[in-house]
């Protein structure tokens, strides 16, 4: 099930001769919402956390989901004091889980 307020893109690729489909979810708007606009702007990267799946309505398969987040948030998660950034990231993930994202 897709919601109009989320920004998700399906990518279809071939990796090592096998078809590999996945979703990329852009969570910058959620970062802004949960961090009082501290995160959610500037350069983006694919998060190192990659253990999510979501149901593809077209194929009926559970596809991998890669989260695109701000580089600032991703760097803060690996920083000296990651507690604030982890809270923001976890709030974003909780909201996504309500919309069909599955933590594997």
C-alpha positions in Angstrom: 0.0 0.0 0.0 1.4 3.4 -1.0 0.7 6.7 0.7 0.7 10.0 -1.2 2.7 11.7 1.5 5.8 9.4 1.2 8.5 9.8 -1.3 9.4 6.3 -2.5 10.9 5.2 -5.8 11.1 1.6 -7.2 14.4 0.8 -8.8 14.8 -2.2 -11.1 18.4 -3.4 -11.8 20.3 -6.5 -12.8 23.0 -7.5 -10.4 25.4 -10.4 -11.3 23.0 -11.5 -14.0 19.9 -11.7 -11.7 17.1 -9.2 -11.6 17.1 -7.1 -8.4 14.3 -4.8 -7.5 14.3 -2.5 -4.5 12.8 0.7 -3.2 14.5 3.9 -2.2 12.7 6.0 0.4 13.6 9.6 0.7 13.0 10.5 4.4 14.3 14.1 4.4 10.8 15.5 5.2 10.5 13.1 8.2 13.9 14.2 9.4 12.9 17.9 9.3 9.6 17.1 11.1 11.2 15.1 14.0 14.3 17.2 14.5 12.8 20.7 14.4 14.6 21.2 11.0 18.1 20.4 12.3 18.4 17.5 9.9 16.7 16.9 6.6 18.5 19.3 4.3 21.7 19.4 2.2 23.5 16.4 0.7 21.9 13.0 0.8 23.3 9.5 1.2 21.9 6.0 1.4 21.8 5.0 5.1 24.0 2.3 6.3 21.0 0.7 8.0 19.6 -1.6 5.3 17.4 -4.1 7.1 14.0 -3.0 5.8 11.5 -4.4 3.4 8.2 -3.3 1.9 5.5 -5.1 0.0 5.5 -4.3 -3.8 1.9 -4.0 -4.9 2.8 -4.9 -8.5 4.7 -8.2 -7.9 3.4 -9.1 -4.4 7.0 -9.6 -3.2 8.7 -8.1 -0.2 11.4 -5.9 -1.7 14.4 -4.4 0.1 14.1 -0.7 1.1 17.1 1.6 1.2 16.6 4.8 3.2 17.9 8.1 1.7 18.7 10.4 4.5 20.7 13.6 5.0 24.5 13.2 5.1 24.4 15.3 8.3 22.1 12.7 10.1 24.1 9.8 8.7 27.3 11.3 10.0 25.8 12.1 13.3 24.7 8.5 13.8 28.4 7.5 13.6 29.6 10.5 15.6 30.9 10.9 19.2 27.4 11.5 20.7 24.8 9.9 18.5 22.0 9.9 21.0 20.0 12.8 19.5 20.4 11.6 15.9 19.4 8.1 16.9 16.2 9.4 18.4 15.4 11.3 15.2 16.2 8.2 13.0 14.1 5.9 15.2 11.2 8.3 15.2 11.4 8.3 11.4 11.5 4.5 11.2 8.5 4.2 13.6 6.5 6.5 11.4 7.5 4.4 8.3 6.6 1.2 10.0 3.0 2.5 10.4 3.0 2.9 6.6 4.1 -0.6 5.7 7.8 -0.7 6.2 9.0 -3.9 7.8 12.1 -4.2 10.0 13.8 -7.5 9.2 
